[in-house]
Amino acid sequence: GDEERFEELNKKLDGLHEQLAVLETKRHESMGAFSEVSSELSKELNEQKVIRRIAKARGESMEERTSRCKEAKDVVQRMQSFNKEKKEVEKHFDDSKKGLVWEIKKLKNVLFGW
């Protein structure tokens, strides 16, 4: 009866808390991976800047400098699409978390609301 239902719902609540913990861990790992890539891209961009300065100091032709500029622009574009992807992943995690938190609230209401 009520006792069994209570047990069942309590188990479901534990399961939801577990899912939330797993989600938080995955989010943390993903964001860690994202910041690694981000610092790699930043390093690459700084290298491009240094290379361009050296090229300019060396008096490289405009053509050579233009191709170097293109390389830097490529890095910037990669950074932009990377940041967009990061935002999408963050949004996915946040939406999933909101959903789980809502489920938990709803269940707690059923369990302890009477």
C-alpha positions as CSV (number, residue, x, y, z in Angstrom):
1,G,0.0,0.0,0.0
2,D,1.2,3.4,1.0
3,E,4.3,2.1,2.7
4,E,5.4,0.3,-0.6
5,R,4.6,3.3,-2.7
6,F,6.7,5.5,-0.3
7,E,9.6,3.0,-0.6
8,E,9.3,3.0,-4.4
9,L,9.3,6.8,-4.6
10,N,12.1,7.1,-2.2
11,K,14.2,4.8,-4.4
12,K,13.3,6.8,-7.4
13,L,14.4,10.0,-5.5
14,D,17.8,8.4,-4.7
15,G,18.1,7.4,-8.4
16,L,17.5,11.0,-9.4
17,H,20.0,12.3,-6.9
18,E,22.5,9.8,-8.4
19,Q,21.8,11.0,-11.9
20,L,22.3,14.6,-10.8
21,A,25.7,13.7,-9.3
22,V,26.8,11.9,-12.5
23,L,25.6,14.9,-14.5
24,E,27.6,17.3,-12.4
25,T,30.7,15.1,-12.8
26,K,30.3,14.9,-16.5
27,R,29.8,18.6,-16.8
28,H,32.9,19.2,-14.7
29,E,35.0,16.9,-16.9
30,S,33.6,18.5,-20.1
31,M,34.4,22.0,-18.9
32,G,37.9,20.8,-17.9
33,A,38.4,19.4,-21.4
34,F,37.1,22.6,-22.9
35,S,39.5,24.8,-20.9
36,E,42.4,22.6,-22.0
37,V,41.5,23.1,-25.6
38,S,40.9,26.8,-25.0
39,S,44.4,27.3,-23.6
40,E,45.9,25.4,-26.5
41,L,44.1,27.7,-29.0
42,S,45.2,30.8,-27.0
43,K,48.8,29.5,-27.1
44,E,48.5,29.0,-30.9
45,L,47.1,32.5,-31.4
46,N,49.9,34.0,-29.3
47,E,52.5,32.0,-31.4
48,Q,50.9,33.4,-34.5
49,K,51.2,37.0,-33.2
50,V,54.9,36.4,-32.3
51,I,55.6,34.9,-35.7
52,R,53.9,37.9,-37.4
53,R,56.0,40.3,-35.4
54,I,59.2,38.5,-36.3
55,A,58.1,38.4,-40.0
56,K,57.4,42.1,-39.9
57,A,60.8,42.8,-38.3
58,R,62.5,40.7,-40.8
59,G,60.8,42.7,-43.5
60,E,58.8,39.9,-45.1
61,S,56.8,40.7,-48.2
62,M,53.2,41.7,-47.9
63,E,52.2,38.3,-49.5
64,E,54.0,36.3,-46.9
65,R,52.5,38.4,-44.1
66,T,49.0,38.1,-45.6
67,S,49.3,34.3,-45.5
68,R,50.4,34.5,-41.9
69,C,47.4,36.7,-41.2
70,K,45.2,34.1,-42.7
71,E,46.6,31.4,-40.4
72,A,45.9,33.7,-37.4
73,K,42.3,34.3,-38.7
74,D,41.9,30.5,-38.9
75,V,42.8,30.1,-35.3
76,V,40.4,32.9,-34.3
77,Q,37.6,31.2,-36.3
78,R,38.4,27.9,-34.6
79,M,38.2,29.7,-31.3
80,Q,34.9,31.2,-32.1
81,S,33.3,27.9,-33.2
82,F,34.9,26.2,-30.2
83,N,33.3,28.8,-27.9
84,K,30.0,28.3,-29.6
85,E,30.2,24.6,-29.1
86,K,31.2,25.1,-25.4
87,K,28.1,27.3,-24.9
88,E,25.9,24.6,-26.4
89,V,27.3,21.9,-24.2
90,E,26.9,24.1,-21.2
91,K,23.3,24.8,-22.1
92,H,22.7,21.1,-22.6
93,F,24.1,20.3,-19.1
94,D,22.1,23.2,-17.5
95,D,18.9,22.1,-19.2
96,S,19.4,18.5,-18.1
97,K,20.1,19.7,-14.6
98,K,17.0,21.9,-14.5
99,G,15.0,18.9,-15.6
100,L,16.4,16.6,-12.9
101,V,16.1,19.3,-10.2
102,W,12.4,19.8,-11.2
103,E,11.8,16.0,-11.1
104,I,13.4,15.9,-7.6
105,K,11.2,18.8,-6.4
106,K,8.1,17.1,-7.8
107,L,8.9,13.8,-6.1
108,K,9.8,15.4,-2.8
109,N,6.5,17.2,-2.9
110,V,4.7,13.8,-3.4
111,L,6.8,12.2,-0.7
112,F,6.8,14.9,2.0
113,G,4.1,17.2,0.9
114,W,1.3,15.6,2.8
